[in-house]
Amino acid sequence: MIKNLCYYFSLLLSLSSFSQEYRLNGYVKDANDNPIAYANIVITSLGVAKDANGTSTDENGYFIIENLKAQDYILKVSFLGFKAYSTRVELDRNIHFDAIILEDNLETLDGVTVVAKRPTVKRMVDRLVFNVENSTLSNDNILDVLKHTPGVLVHDGTITIKQSTPTIYINDRRVHLSSSEVQQLLEGTSASNVKSIEVITNPPAKYEAEGAAVLNIVTSKNIIAGYHGSVFGNYKQGSEFPKYALGTNHFFKTKKLNAYLNYSISPRKDFRHNDESINFIDNNNQNTSSWETDFKRTRETANQNINSNIDYDINENNSLGFSTSMLITPRDNTKTSINSLTEVFDANRVLDSTFNTLNRKVDETFNLAFTLDYTHKFKRAGEKLSVSTHHTNYDFSSFQNVDTDYRFPNNMLIRSNRFQTFSSQVIKLYTGQVDYELPIGESAEFEAGGKVSDINSESILTQFIFENDEKIEDFQNSDTFLYDETNYAAYISYSKDWTNWSFKSGLRAEYTNIKGNSLETNQNSDNDYLKLFPSFYLLHKLNDDNELYFNYNKRIYRPRYNQLNPFKYFLNDNAYVTGDPNLKPQIDHIFTLGYTLNTKYTFEIYYRYENDPTIQITFQDNEANSLKYINTNTDVSISYGLDFITNTRVVKNWSLYMLSSFFYYENRFLALESNNLAYETDRWSVYSQVVNSFSFLKDKSLTADISFLYISPIVGGPTITSDRSGLGIDLRKTFCDNRASLSIGITDIFNTQNFTQTTKYLNQDVFLNSRIENRLVAFGFNYKFGNFRLNTNKKEINLQERDRLKSSN
């Protein structure tokens, strides 16, 4: 009897278990605890029918398989470059894997053929991810990839997002160079190792509160031990001078050690030809004098960049990293020559006199940065603690000699004037930072961290004048400016994902203490302030093809160190640049509402409120007949507009990228030369960039890009910049199983990207016609050697303070 009861009881349990359905989920990661996206997940039953089911991991390495019957299965996980993982699963309940670790497959992949694919775009809650790995763009350099990246505008040697210059990161390590130096770095770096470009329009709390949008360039995962390297270069011919770029990088990987070294040099000459005119006006608003200047500048540079890092895995949970980044501009190759001829007319437009100025300048820069990192991974999957220390030593010096001859209209010499200027700036920067990441459950994450930085700067300006050919120091225009800044920062962040909703919010607090001292004028400028920077993001997936999102962010722009120097730096006898040690930080509030239609078309409405923006404004002194380039805070700037972005395939071998923005910009400032009268400028503007990409041949080894850019007149402070446009064509051919590539192209074919600037209001009337070498014929090459399918561990230094060492060129 008891035996029969046990039999029927076991049968009942068996029937109950077969009627119950379970799920299997978890995360797939590599040995470094990084999520592996798009890994293949296959589960096969051990029953007679051998039923199989499968899926793939998402961007976070997460997978889930539901509606499974209670029985035994074989779970297999695989991904290219990793050893396949297999395990037996007895499914009698819901099972969750905290982390399935895939080991690197150390076998060579020389026999594998990777077919190029189209880049894809994915909207995350706080950023847009442009996936380019193994795409047709991977044969370009990184700057070329940015020209195709949604929301990014590349033109005239600048990179902008929503009319602002973004901060460039590589693998969440900040690149701290001027805008022109960043362009040369990215142009000389191959995109073959780039996995994705993250466009973070409003950065979350983890990122520095300083700056506008963030562009994070993510490189691919290292998968094979060994050595590989490459050499690359390009040649560009302008209307006046050639420009070169040469470089090489090397990467070595063992089981525990990764080492990377990159060196590049960019010798070039750049020519600018400006026509400038000034109408000086008296108190009765009458023209008293007019100056017309023919300005020609030749700038020679040969920037050398050295980037290196070593990563050592102590064990599976602890690792050390050492990084160095060096920018060197030698004195022998950093020279500027300016020739300008000015004609002076009286009120009746009769030539009164002329003066010819020769300005010869030599610069030298050493920007040396060193970073030490330590990372500890806890037993809990995804939990991580990172500690980083950093030091930067920045040393800049400049010497200029300015000679001016004043003559009557008949060319008779009136007088000659000469002065010399020596300037230098030494900055020492020390920082310490700690970051903590904690996953909460399967779909939430908490982040927290802190940072302290200390900056010491000494700026020296010594000016000499000549009396009877004797060199005498001009104490009135010489000074030493000492600047000390300490910044303390802390942040927390929380994110959560649901089926159709994603949420993220954070708060960053920064306390800043500033001390400035002008030794000659005994002018002190002490300031301290505490600022809070909240961020909020919300994303709703209406369905698989349509998304709606909203975000808010508060940002800060601290003045660059050279903008704070109060002394006058004379460009010639009648023009000088000056800063203000009492400049306030700029605070921005940014709101964005966006909608993505059919996964291809994105519409964004944004509003940005800028309080105390710092800009350099050109003022004419109508009494002294001179120009002042003054770094000052304006009152308020407001902008809002509608952006449209698409990156889509038209036909099989033709894809289209388009970025267009229609926006309004309003700026309020004080007219310093008109009794500080409040003045306002505003304008509706539009810009649009269209890139058509074509691929040819069966293996798609021949590609062509045809791009067009248009920018309507834009207002900036009191100045209106005219419209401009440009058409460009680029061709690229790869050879030898993608080991080598050659490219040829021409930018600004019709030479239409030059522009004019007009500053005309109240008693100000300045006009500039700028002509530079926009039309360039370019040739490039790239050759990979060794086991070139390796991917580098290249890193950059994550320090926002370094970006303030040097103003953008």
Secondary structure, DSSP 8 states (H G I E B T S, - for coil): -HHHHHHHHHHHHHHHHHH-EEEEEEEEE-TTS-B-TT-EEEEEE-SSS--EEEEE--TTSEEEEEEEESSEEEEEEE-TTB--EEEEEE-SS-EEEEEEE--B--S--TT-----B--EEEE-SS-EEEE-TTBGGGGSBHHHHHTTSTT-EEETTEEEBTTB--EEEETTEE--S-HHHHHHHHHTSBSTTEEEEEEESS--TTS-SBSS-EEEEEE------EEEEEEEEEEEE-SS-EEEEEEEEEEEE-SSEEEEEEEEEEEEEEEEEEEEEEEEE-TTS-EEEEEEEEEEEEEEEEEEEEEEEEEEESSSSEEEEEEEEEEEE-GGG-EEEEEEEEEEEETTS-EEEEEEEEEEEEEEEEEEEEEEEEEEE-SSTT-EEEEEEEEEEEEEEEEEEEEEEEE-TT--EEEEEEEEEEEEEEEEEEEEEEEEEEEETTTEEEEEEEEEEEEEEEEEEEEEEEETTEEEE-GGG-EEEEEEEEEEEEEEEEEEE-SSEEEEEEEEEEEEEEEEEETTTTEEEEEEEEEEEEEEEEEEESSSS-EEEEEEEEEEE---HHHH--SEEEEETTEEEE--TT---EEEEEEEEEEEETTTEEEEEEEEEEES-EEEEEEEETTTTEEEEEEEE-SEEEEEEEEEEEEEEEETTEEEEEEEEEEEEEEEEEETTTTTEEEEEEEEEEEEEEEEEEEESTT--EEEEEEEEEE--EEETTEEE--EEEEEEEEEEEETTTTEEEEEEEESTT----EEEEEEETTEEEEEEEEE---EEEEEEEEEEESTT----------GGGGGSS---
